[in-house]
Amino acid sequence: MGKTVSVDVPHKLGVAEAKRRLQIGIQALQEKYGHHLAALDIVWTGDNAVCTIGVMGHNIQGGLEVLADCVRVSVELPWALALIAEKAKGMIAHKTTEALQLPPPKG
């Protein structure tokens, strides 16, 4: 059995700005690490995203929920990766926080 990792990352940006920054941050991660992944599929529906990432021979399912005061990230780790759940949780929180700290649009 796998393990679900959930992280709430607080922000004061509002939904639209948080989503915009997340999308830019995800694009940057895709450009930097995309060649290491077997698959990366992110589908946005409103302020929610469903993600599938192929890594280390596993498909990892996850989701993003952009709320007015936080971003909720959930990832279902397969049993083989469940041992690194706490490390993954820290990395998810760190990368999400980095994306939310991107500069606002110019102009």
Residue frames as qw, qx, qy, qz and C-alpha x, y, z in Angstrom:
[[0.000, 0.888, 0.459, 0.000, 0.00, 0.00, 0.00],
 [0.395, 0.505, -0.009, 0.767, 1.16, 3.51, -0.81],
 [0.320, -0.533, -0.440, 0.647, 1.17, 6.60, 1.32],
 [0.157, 0.850, 0.335, 0.376, -0.57, 9.92, 0.80],
 [0.435, -0.224, -0.184, 0.853, 1.50, 13.01, 1.52],
 [0.038, 0.857, 0.425, 0.288, -0.42, 16.27, 2.01],
 [0.420, -0.192, -0.166, 0.871, 1.02, 19.72, 2.56],
 [0.063, 0.921, 0.379, 0.063, -0.72, 23.06, 3.06],
 [0.504, 0.015, 0.004, 0.864, 1.47, 26.01, 2.09],
 [0.011, -0.822, -0.430, 0.373, 0.09, 29.34, 3.35],
 [0.353, 0.207, 0.280, 0.869, 0.11, 32.51, 1.26],
 [0.068, 0.658, 0.386, -0.643, -1.44, 35.97, 1.17],
 [0.137, -0.166, 0.549, 0.808, -1.67, 36.30, -2.63],
 [0.643, 0.352, 0.132, -0.668, -5.27, 35.49, -3.40],
 [0.828, 0.159, 0.537, -0.015, -6.31, 32.60, -5.61],
 [0.664, 0.745, 0.055, 0.025, -5.57, 34.10, -9.05],
 [0.126, 0.858, -0.489, 0.098, -2.06, 35.32, -8.21],
 [0.582, -0.409, 0.698, -0.081, -1.13, 32.13, -6.35],
 [0.842, 0.328, 0.428, -0.004, -2.29, 30.04, -9.31],
 [0.507, 0.847, -0.153, 0.044, -0.36, 32.22, -11.76],
 [0.121, -0.763, 0.627, -0.099, 2.84, 31.88, -9.74],
 [0.738, -0.157, 0.652, -0.079, 2.36, 28.12, -9.37],
 [0.808, 0.547, 0.220, -0.004, 1.93, 27.72, -13.11],
 [0.321, 0.860, -0.381, 0.111, 5.15, 29.65, -13.75],
 [0.393, -0.593, 0.685, -0.157, 6.96, 27.64, -11.06],
 [0.847, 0.096, 0.518, -0.074, 5.73, 24.33, -12.51],
 [0.688, 0.724, -0.036, 0.042, 6.86, 25.39, -15.97],
 [0.049, 0.819, -0.555, 0.138, 10.33, 26.19, -14.60],
 [0.623, -0.335, 0.694, -0.134, 10.51, 22.77, -12.89],
 [0.863, 0.397, 0.308, -0.054, 9.46, 21.08, -16.14],
 [0.500, 0.820, -0.262, 0.092, 12.22, 22.88, -18.02],
 [0.141, -0.719, 0.650, -0.203, 14.83, 22.04, -15.38],
 [0.428, -0.254, 0.846, -0.191, 13.88, 18.44, -14.53],
 [0.786, 0.339, 0.060, -0.512, 11.61, 17.31, -17.39],
 [0.580, 0.497, -0.632, -0.129, 14.34, 15.25, -19.03],
 [0.033, -0.274, 0.893, -0.354, 14.56, 13.12, -15.84],
 [0.567, 0.147, 0.546, -0.599, 10.85, 12.24, -15.93],
 [0.241, 0.158, 0.899, 0.331, 9.16, 9.52, -17.94],
 [0.053, -0.642, -0.612, -0.459, 5.95, 11.59, -17.93],
 [0.087, -0.288, -0.403, 0.864, 4.59, 14.82, -16.56],
 [0.111, -0.498, -0.636, -0.579, 0.95, 15.65, -17.10],
 [0.035, -0.314, -0.508, 0.801, -0.83, 18.51, -15.34],
 [0.076, -0.517, -0.647, -0.556, -4.47, 19.28, -16.07],
 [0.035, 0.096, 0.392, -0.914, -6.03, 22.40, -14.55],
 [0.192, -0.594, -0.699, -0.349, -9.76, 22.60, -13.90],
 [0.314, -0.904, -0.166, -0.239, -10.50, 25.97, -12.40],
 [0.144, -0.821, 0.463, -0.303, -8.26, 26.41, -9.37],
 [0.810, -0.310, 0.493, -0.068, -7.45, 22.69, -9.05],
 [0.449, 0.593, -0.624, -0.239, -4.87, 20.62, -10.88],
 [0.958, -0.129, 0.251, -0.055, -4.48, 16.88, -11.25],
 [0.142, 0.766, -0.613, -0.132, -0.91, 15.75, -11.80],
 [0.990, -0.008, 0.127, 0.056, 0.67, 12.53, -13.01],
 [0.047, 0.824, -0.560, -0.071, 4.43, 12.19, -12.84],
 [0.984, 0.109, -0.124, 0.062, 6.38, 9.20, -14.15],
 [0.033, 0.796, -0.555, 0.240, 9.59, 8.77, -12.20],
 [0.188, -0.417, 0.867, -0.197, 11.79, 5.81, -11.22],
 [0.213, -0.058, -0.941, -0.256, 9.46, 3.39, -12.99],
 [0.023, -0.497, -0.777, 0.386, 6.41, 4.58, -11.03],
 [0.057, -0.577, -0.375, -0.723, 3.46, 6.80, -11.86],
 [0.190, -0.290, -0.575, 0.741, 2.82, 9.23, -9.04],
 [0.086, -0.698, -0.558, -0.440, -0.61, 10.84, -8.81],
 [0.278, -0.305, -0.408, 0.815, -1.16, 14.15, -7.12],
 [0.044, 0.793, 0.515, 0.323, -3.21, 17.28, -6.96],
 [0.220, 0.008, -0.201, 0.954, -3.08, 20.99, -6.26],
 [0.119, -0.790, -0.594, -0.097, -5.89, 22.98, -4.75],
 [0.257, 0.230, -0.104, 0.933, -5.39, 26.75, -4.79],
 [0.284, -0.747, -0.591, 0.108, -7.31, 28.38, -1.97],
 [0.020, 0.943, 0.075, 0.323, -7.50, 32.03, -0.91],
 [0.363, -0.847, 0.350, -0.164, -4.99, 31.55, 1.93],
 [0.510, -0.447, 0.725, 0.120, -3.05, 28.38, 1.09],
 [0.621, 0.379, -0.575, -0.375, -2.14, 25.87, -1.58],
 [0.791, -0.234, 0.514, -0.234, -3.01, 22.29, -0.69],
 [0.450, 0.502, -0.699, -0.239, -0.74, 19.73, -2.36],
 [0.827, -0.186, 0.469, -0.247, -1.49, 16.01, -2.14],
 [0.418, 0.515, -0.713, -0.227, 0.64, 13.24, -3.59],
 [0.947, -0.146, 0.181, -0.222, -0.05, 9.50, -3.55],
 [0.057, 0.646, -0.756, -0.087, 3.31, 7.76, -3.29],
 [0.870, 0.066, -0.451, -0.188, 3.48, 4.10, -4.35],
 [0.855, -0.518, 0.013, 0.028, 4.61, 1.66, -1.66],
 [0.824, 0.148, -0.043, 0.545, 8.16, 1.56, -3.06],
 [0.265, 0.504, -0.084, 0.818, 8.51, 5.31, -2.50],
 [0.528, -0.750, -0.295, -0.268, 6.52, 5.52, 0.74],
 [0.759, -0.337, -0.226, 0.509, 9.75, 5.27, 2.72],
 [0.371, 0.069, 0.026, 0.926, 10.74, 8.74, 1.54],
 [0.097, -0.774, -0.581, -0.234, 7.37, 10.30, 2.38],
 [0.362, -0.827, -0.186, 0.388, 8.69, 12.76, 4.97],
 [0.400, -0.298, 0.358, 0.789, 11.54, 13.85, 2.70],
 [0.155, 0.437, 0.651, 0.601, 9.04, 14.25, -0.16],
 [0.191, -0.848, -0.491, 0.055, 6.77, 16.32, 2.08],
 [0.377, -0.685, 0.043, 0.621, 9.61, 18.73, 2.87],
 [0.317, -0.052, 0.546, 0.774, 10.60, 19.01, -0.79],
 [0.048, 0.638, 0.676, 0.366, 6.98, 19.64, -1.87],
 [0.254, -0.874, -0.318, 0.266, 6.57, 22.37, 0.75],
 [0.406, -0.511, 0.243, 0.717, 9.88, 23.97, -0.25],
 [0.254, 0.134, 0.630, 0.722, 9.23, 23.98, -4.01],
 [0.040, -0.755, -0.622, -0.205, 5.65, 25.22, -3.55],
 [0.316, -0.823, -0.161, 0.444, 6.87, 28.05, -1.30],
 [0.379, -0.274, 0.409, 0.783, 9.53, 28.96, -3.88],
 [0.156, 0.434, 0.676, 0.575, 6.90, 29.16, -6.61],
 [0.169, -0.851, -0.496, 0.002, 4.64, 31.36, -4.49],
 [0.381, -0.727, 0.015, 0.571, 7.54, 33.75, -3.88],
 [0.497, 0.306, 0.445, 0.679, 8.06, 34.44, -7.57],
 [0.047, -0.236, -0.070, 0.968, 7.85, 38.15, -8.40],
 [0.433, 0.630, 0.509, -0.394, 4.53, 39.69, -9.39],
 [0.588, 0.543, 0.424, 0.424, 3.94, 40.59, -13.04],
 [0.291, -0.266, 0.060, 0.917, 5.62, 43.76, -14.30],
 [0.008, -0.318, -0.501, -0.805, 3.61, 46.61, -15.59]]
